[in-house]
Amino acid sequence: MKKNRGLMVATVLVTVGALAAGCTSGSTDSSDTSNVSATATSLADFGSMEALEEAAIAEGALNVIALPRDWANYGEIIDLFKEKYPEITVTELSPDVSSAEEIQAAETNKGLDTAPDVFDLGLSVALQNTDMFAAYKVQTWDDIPDALKEESGLYVGDYGGYMSIGYDSSKYPEPTSLEDLLSEDYRGAVAINGDPTQAGAAFAAVGLATVQNGGTLDDFTPGIEFFSELNDAGNLLQVDVTTATVASGETPVVFDWDYLNASHTADNANWETVLLQNVAYASYYNQAINADAPHPAAARLWQEFLYSDEVQNLWLEGGARPVRAEAMEEAGTINAEAWAALPEVPDTIVTPTQDQSDAAATLLGETWASAVS
């Protein structure tokens, strides 16, 4: 089978008008560093990387949110930023909340120093909240495929993977189809990572179930019906997946991104990850800057950091696929060993478009709770 190490790039992406991002307080003098920081749309507005670093260090803080340390190597990435910029205090807000809860936190804390500066979001939530983002294009902007970035830089894909099934192979047989999970073998054992109306990973689990059940991403009904059937069979666990629930055996069979499922081998040597054949569901998580970020220069420095060769390779070492992978491979800057080690995937790969994501989000909001109650 042909080995596809990259993610298929969606051919349709939202076209959103540029947002004139700015802060609601402070001087409007163009010489005011804080004003420049809050309105900068690229490094050119600062003049140099050194000037951006100086502005971020002057702010002295960065608030990140929803970044579990065991998620795609985020722990090592955050620690590296702290090492590079010890003058900037990084506050890791609510590591385990959903994409939707990130937005809620920004709304609740708007105008406060405790608001998140940056977001890490599933596509469906990003699409619904573009008015909350500040447009910014990192130095490596041209390396990012057009289909994985909003044209003005409101949100940008960063790392991605494939929806997979992880399982404790010492207790359960390998699932080779969705039908297997409906059997008595998986009684009270199957979980998804969050609520699909709020969390990107759970949303993608329903998307995978849809296409594996013969449907298309135009209509998530087959996926919702599968999880309803799984629930009726007594096999669906109403437990949010975390490293702790996997390590304890509370969630022994899990729908999640392949890079997250693969990481659980650190806590359970018997943990295996499988990609169902025929068709795979792929997606990237997106970075965005809070338009009302309390530390706007630090937020932009964080973006530059995340899209550097060094951090793109750290995503790869965490089992995720960095968005700049193809450009880095061509330039010879990618970690070739880690790139070659990524698992094989089916030849057919699907990624939802904006319209498909919007329609699925609406349908899930209307039907999910009753389907699995």
Helices and strands as residue ranges (DSSP letters): H 33-39, G 43-45, H 49-59, E 61-65, H 74-84, E 89-93, H 99-108, E 118-121, H 123-128, G 130-132, E 133-134, G 141-143, G 146-148, E 156-168, H 178-181, G 184-186, E 190-192, H 200-212, H 221-232, H 243-248, E 253-257, H 258-263, G 264-266, E 271-274, E 280-290, H 296-306, H 309-317, E 321-322, H 325-331, H 336-340, E 349-350, H 354-371
